[in-house]
Amino acid sequence: MIQKSRLTAKYQITLPGAIRQHLGAHVGDILIFQVTDDGHVAIDIVAKPTAERLRGRLHRPSLRYVPYPEARRQAQDERAQTSQPSDERQ
């Protein structure tokens, strides 16, 4: 596939639609340009993290879901215990 684009006065280009689709590029993605040993330029993308791309990455089977009110109450209880003098905790 051969596509062309014009370099502007600010040294910017518009990535042709066919190339964007081929790379799977979206607004906000970072493009990586690499000059190969034979002098060609390779372009790749570092995709911007989106909720869809990050889905499931934080899942830990060993952790159980704790509703916010319960988590807040637990944190307050822990804070109250650590703020008491050590002789009162027994």
C-alpha positions as CSV (number, residue, x, y, z in Angstrom):
1,M,0.0,0.0,0.0
2,I,1.4,3.4,-1.0
3,Q,-0.1,6.6,0.5
4,K,1.2,10.1,0.4
5,S,0.9,13.2,2.7
6,R,2.3,16.7,2.5
7,L,4.7,18.1,5.1
8,T,3.4,21.5,6.4
9,A,5.5,24.6,7.3
10,K,5.4,23.3,10.9
11,Y,6.8,20.0,9.8
12,Q,3.5,18.2,10.4
13,I,1.8,15.6,8.3
14,T,-1.7,14.2,8.2
15,L,-1.7,10.4,8.5
16,P,-3.7,9.1,5.6
17,G,-6.9,7.3,6.5
18,A,-5.8,3.9,5.1
19,I,-2.6,4.1,7.1
20,R,-4.4,5.0,10.3
21,Q,-6.8,2.1,9.8
22,H,-3.9,-0.3,9.1
23,L,-2.1,0.8,12.2
24,G,-5.3,0.9,14.3
25,A,-4.3,4.5,15.3
26,H,-6.7,6.8,17.2
27,V,-6.6,10.4,18.4
28,G,-4.1,10.7,21.3
29,D,-2.0,7.6,20.3
30,I,1.8,8.1,20.1
31,L,3.5,7.3,16.9
32,I,7.0,5.7,17.0
33,F,9.3,6.4,14.0
34,Q,12.3,4.2,13.5
35,V,14.9,4.4,10.8
36,T,15.8,0.8,9.8
37,D,19.3,-0.4,8.9
38,D,18.4,-0.2,5.2
39,G,17.3,3.4,5.6
40,H,13.6,2.9,5.5
41,V,11.3,4.5,8.1
42,A,9.0,2.2,10.1
43,I,6.0,3.6,11.9
44,D,4.3,1.9,14.8
45,I,1.9,3.2,17.5
46,V,1.8,3.2,21.3
47,A,-2.0,3.1,21.9
48,K,-3.4,5.6,24.3
49,P,-4.9,3.7,27.3
50,T,-8.7,3.7,27.2
51,A,-11.2,2.1,29.6
52,E,-11.9,-0.6,27.0
53,R,-8.1,-1.4,26.5
54,L,-7.6,-1.4,30.3
55,R,-10.6,-3.5,31.2
56,G,-9.7,-6.5,33.4
57,R,-6.1,-5.4,34.1
58,L,-6.7,-4.6,37.7
59,H,-8.7,-7.8,38.5
60,R,-7.3,-9.8,41.3
61,P,-9.2,-13.0,42.0
62,S,-7.9,-13.1,45.6
63,L,-9.5,-9.7,46.4
64,R,-13.2,-9.5,47.2
65,Y,-15.4,-6.5,46.3
66,V,-16.1,-4.2,49.3
67,P,-18.8,-1.6,48.9
68,Y,-17.6,2.0,49.5
69,P,-19.6,2.5,52.7
70,E,-18.1,-0.7,54.2
71,A,-14.6,0.2,53.0
72,R,-14.9,3.6,54.5
73,R,-16.1,2.2,57.9
74,Q,-13.2,-0.2,58.0
75,A,-10.7,2.5,57.3
76,Q,-12.2,4.7,60.0
77,D,-12.0,1.8,62.5
78,E,-8.4,1.1,61.6
79,R,-7.5,4.8,61.9
80,A,-9.2,4.9,65.3
81,Q,-7.3,1.9,66.5
82,T,-3.9,3.3,65.5
83,S,-4.6,6.7,67.0
84,Q,-5.2,5.1,70.5
85,P,-2.2,4.9,72.9
86,S,-0.8,1.3,72.9
87,D,-2.0,0.6,76.5
88,E,-5.6,1.4,75.5
89,R,-5.6,-1.0,72.5
90,Q,-5.3,-4.1,74.7
